[in-house]
């Protein structure tokens, strides 16, 4: 009898935890759902040991639920083509995942709730995304994504003027260069043409996207995303 009582309490506790995770995700989404579209100006900084990439001016476009594009002034961009990892609106607003609570932690002095997102589609490039959510402000502070093609990478988000919309002022994207697929035409070579040693390949690369100004819900021409 006691075993059945314990099992019932345990199952009930799991259900409550699951409900809390879904509730927190819903509240994060509420901020994002205010944004039907945005256009933003910004700067893109790339820090990879074997590539010399200057700081670039960029235009960033988003349209609900999942259209996202970064237009860069020349040169290469190491950000994922699908943009899901850089723009969490594209992931959360599609509601194509299962949310699982994974405890709590501290992130740079801020209490965060950890929630894992498991995609419902087998065709998704994302295998798993772990979110670190500022429970008080309902903001995503960090996301760690595991993909089929580009290994595991993480993203830190920093907020300021547009926090009420769930939009960051700065995004820091980090990845392991050994696992990451470089854009077409870019190879693991120094400017001299010499091959890059394995120990150099196996390092963290960083891409920083700094948003200088957003234009929110002003409408975006469809041809921007073609």
C-alpha positions in Angstrom: 0.0 0.0 0.0 2.8 2.4 0.9 4.5 1.7 -2.4 1.4 2.7 -4.3 1.1 5.9 -2.3 4.8 6.8 -3.0 4.4 6.1 -6.7 1.3 8.3 -6.9 3.1 11.1 -5.1 6.1 10.7 -7.4 4.0 10.8 -10.6 2.0 13.8 -9.3 5.3 15.6 -8.6 6.6 14.9 -12.1 3.3 16.2 -13.6 3.6 19.4 -11.6 7.2 19.9 -12.7 6.2 19.4 -16.3 3.4 21.9 -15.9 5.8 24.5 -14.4 8.2 24.0 -17.4 5.3 24.5 -19.9 4.0 27.6 -18.0 7.5 29.2 -18.0 7.9 28.6 -21.7 4.5 30.1 -22.4 5.4 33.2 -20.4 8.6 33.6 -22.3 6.7 33.2 -25.6 4.2 35.9 -24.6 7.0 38.5 -24.9 8.1 37.1 -28.2 4.5 37.0 -29.6 4.4 40.8 -29.4 6.8 40.8 -32.3 5.2 40.0 -35.7 8.4 41.1 -37.5 11.5 43.2 -37.0 14.3 44.7 -38.9 17.5 45.5 -37.1 20.9 47.1 -37.8 23.9 45.7 -36.2 27.5 44.6 -36.3 29.0 41.1 -36.6 32.3 40.2 -35.0 34.0 36.9 -35.8 36.8 35.4 -33.7 38.2 32.2 -35.2 41.9 31.3 -34.8 42.6 30.5 -38.5 40.3 33.1 -40.1 40.8 36.8 -40.4 37.4 38.3 -40.7 36.8 42.1 -40.2 33.9 43.5 -38.2 30.9 43.7 -40.6 27.7 45.8 -40.7 24.6 43.6 -41.0 20.9 43.9 -41.5 18.8 41.3 -39.6 15.2 40.5 -40.6 12.6 38.4 -38.9 9.0 37.6 -39.7 6.7 35.4 -37.6 6.8 32.5 -37.2 10.1 31.3 -38.7 11.5 33.6 -41.4 14.9 34.9 -40.5 17.8 36.3 -42.5 21.1 38.1 -41.9 22.4 40.3 -44.7 26.1 41.0 -44.4 28.2 43.6 -46.2 30.5 41.2 -48.1 32.7 38.5 -46.7 31.7 35.3 -45.0 29.3 34.6 -42.1 29.8 31.5 -39.8 26.3 31.8 -38.4 23.9 28.8 -39.2 21.9 29.2 -42.4 18.6 28.4 -40.8 19.0 31.0 -38.2 17.1 29.0 -35.5 20.0 29.0 -33.1 20.6 32.8 -33.4 16.9 33.7 -33.4 15.0 31.8 -30.7 11.7 33.3 -31.9 11.9 31.0 -34.9 12.1 28.0 -32.5 9.7 28.9 -29.7 6.9 30.4 -31.8 6.5 27.2 -34.0 5.6 25.1 -30.9 7.2 22.0 -32.5 8.9 20.6 -29.4 8.3 19.0 -26.0 9.5 21.0 -23.0 11.2 19.1 -20.1 12.2 20.7 -16.8 15.8 20.0 -15.9 16.3 21.8 -12.5 17.7 25.2 -11.6 21.1 26.9 -11.5 23.0 30.2 -11.3 24.3 31.9 -14.4 26.6 34.9 -13.8 24.8 35.6 -10.5 21.3 35.3 -12.0 19.0 32.4 -10.8 17.9 30.5 -13.9 15.5 27.6 -14.6 16.8 24.9 -17.0 14.4 23.6 -19.6 15.2 21.1 -22.4 13.4 21.3 -25.7 13.0 18.1 -27.7 11.9 18.6 -31.3 8.8 16.7 -32.4 10.0 16.3 -36.0 12.6 13.7 -36.9 13.6 15.9 -39.8 14.7 18.8 -37.6 18.4 19.7 -37.7 18.1 20.4 -34.0 18.4 17.3 -31.8 18.2 19.1 -28.4 18.1 22.6 -27.1 18.7 23.5 -23.4 17.5 26.9 -22.3 18.6 28.8 -19.2 15.7 31.1 -18.4 15.8 34.1 -16.1 12.6 33.1 -14.1 12.1 36.6 -12.7 12.3 38.5 -16.0 11.1 35.7 -18.3 14.1 36.0 -20.5 16.4 33.4 -22.1 19.9 34.0 -20.9 21.6 31.1 -22.6 20.8 28.3 -25.0 22.9 25.2 -25.8 21.9 23.4 -29.0 23.0 20.0 -30.4 22.5 19.6 -34.1 22.8 16.8 -36.6 25.3 18.7 -38.9 27.2 21.2 -36.8 27.9 19.6 -33.5 27.0 21.4 -30.3 27.1 25.2 -29.8 26.0 27.6 -27.2 24.6 31.1 -27.3 24.5 33.8 -24.6 22.0 36.6 -24.8 22.3 40.0 -23.2 19.4 42.4 -22.9 18.8 46.1 -22.6 16.4 48.4 -24.4 14.3 45.7 -26.0 14.0 43.3 -23.1 10.2 43.8 -22.9 9.9 42.2 -26.3 12.3 39.4 -25.5 14.8 40.8 -28.0 18.5 40.9 -27.1 20.9 43.8 -27.5 23.8 41.3 -28.0 24.2 37.6 -28.8 27.4 35.7 -28.3 27.5 32.5 -30.4 30.2 29.9 -29.6 31.0 26.7 -31.4 33.8 24.1 -31.8 35.5 24.7 -35.1 36.3 21.1 -35.6 32.7 20.0 -35.6 31.3 23.0 -37.4 30.6 22.9 -41.2 32.2 26.0 -42.8 30.3 27.9 -45.5 30.9 26.8 -49.1 34.3 28.1 -50.3 35.8 28.4 -46.9 38.4 25.9 -45.9 40.6 25.1 -42.9 43.6 26.9 -44.2 45.7 29.9 -43.1 46.0 32.8 -45.5 49.3 31.3 -46.7 47.5 28.2 -47.9 49.0 25.9 -45.3 46.7 23.4 -43.6 45.6 24.2 -40.1 46.8 21.8 -37.4 44.2 19.6 -35.7 45.0 21.2 -32.4 44.1 24.6 -33.8 40.9 23.3 -35.5 39.7 21.9 -32.2 39.2 25.2 -30.6 36.2 27.4 -29.8 35.1 29.9 -32.4 33.0 32.9 -31.5 30.6 35.1 -33.4 29.2 38.2 -31.7 26.1 39.9 -33.1 25.5 43.3 -31.7 22.1 44.9 -32.4 22.2 48.7 -32.6 18.6 49.4 -33.5 15.4 47.5 -34.0 12.3 48.5 -36.0 9.5 46.3 -34.6 6.2 45.5 -36.3 6.8 47.9 -39.3 6.3 45.2 -41.9 8.9 43.5 -44.1 8.8 42.9 -47.9 8.6 39.2 -48.8 11.5 39.4 -51.2 13.9 40.0 -48.3 13.7 36.3 -47.5 14.2 35.0 -51.0 
